[in-house]
Amino acid sequence: MNRNYVNLDVNPCKMCMPMGGSLAFKGIESSMVLMHGSQGCSTYIRRHMATHFNEPVDIASTSLSENGTVYGGSRNLKHGLMNVIKLYNPKVIGVLTTCLAETIGEDIGRIIEEFKEKKDIRNIDIIPVNTPGYGASHFEGYFHTMRSIIEYYNRKKAKPNGKVNIIIPNMTCADIREIKRILRLFHVDYVLMPDFSDTLDAPYKPDYEKIPEGGTRIDVIKNMSGARATIEMSVSIDDRYSPGKYLEEEHGVPLYRCPIPIGIRNTDWLIKTLSGITGKQIPGSLAVERGRLLDAMIDSHKYNGEGTVAIFGDPETVYAVTSLCLENGITPLIAATGSKNLKFRNLIAAKGTQAIDGTDFEYVHEQVKKLRPHLLIGNSDGKIIREKEHIPLIRIGFPIHDHIGAQRKLFAGYRGSMRFLDDITNTLLDLKNESYRQKLYSEFFCRQGNT
Ligand code: SF4
């Protein structure tokens, strides 16, 4: 049977919604995640996050078994909440549903209200978020969770405060620190969310902290509805999952969307938007960094000109990497994501690149075999294609669990784009140097009977 007619994913090019939800909560101060479902869900998510960030990652589970599945998991959820409070003493608990909890129709909002009333819980915010694993991908789960957190704290409009909300996509911890540095250079008063730059990339400390320091403060999240504008770093998220759209529609906070600032155009987009919103001049040091990136682009264009690449990962990362490749003369042969995302398809197609959404790694592999790009750019799940086709893989995105240091790699801003571009160019140079020697050896040495 033709594979295209079978409703089956082999190695999906995505992860599930609660994975994204967990990452969003890890960027909120003093928060803990409780996953309502079977133990395997939290183990799967902890394992991916712990190996990507190289940090201990705690995610609690309500451990639903046969009994809870048949008769309802209310008891498990209440028990789990009590344990999390006793063991972690958090200010915020994010309760995320899973496939199982959604399939049996658990009303987590009602169960949480009952629990809070019975135990007289007043000083802990327990935020329910519906994240059925099969509902969408980690990409939508991440934004939907952020939207739910903002909705929870911004039911009433806050007083105008002149701040700029910055909604961060799934970037590295180093990228978030770079965005904060750019904001400081602009002297902008901002609220950045979620901020997992410290919680998931903490310095060594002799004593283990159950909940690491850092994250977006709750008191500032409460003021997001009084901000002067929101910059949401996503051009492909659907409006129904968009935190910026909620703030715009419910509280009249103007929304500006920009791609992940990777590549010169995308970074310019962010810098100009910041300058436009605040009315401030672009800082001189950023102009110097831009000039260095331009210089690096000139240095490398002659090596990149004939390079081809296959890109895969979550829609926003793939879009940003595609932009960087195109502005440097590297041709993306395919740009693939596991999320079903029409906006992504249209944006990529407008750049003249073959866009594939809702796909799996089996299909990406088939395309790679057919098109034979020089490079692969994406997350670690492409390593099988790398091994089988002997094509180098430059790692970006989530998860990266076969290399260390993913959390501290810089891709964003002028400086990150330059480092990333150098990485791509040098990999192409290595390929060229290796293959042309082989070609010369075969053509001139072996042909003359010297083998
Ligand atoms: S897909 Fe469903 S069952 Fe699997 S880990 Fe995600 S929530 Fe759990």
Residues whose N, C-alpha, C, O or C-beta is under 5 A from the ligand:
A	BS01	SF4	C16 C41 Y44 T98 C99 G133
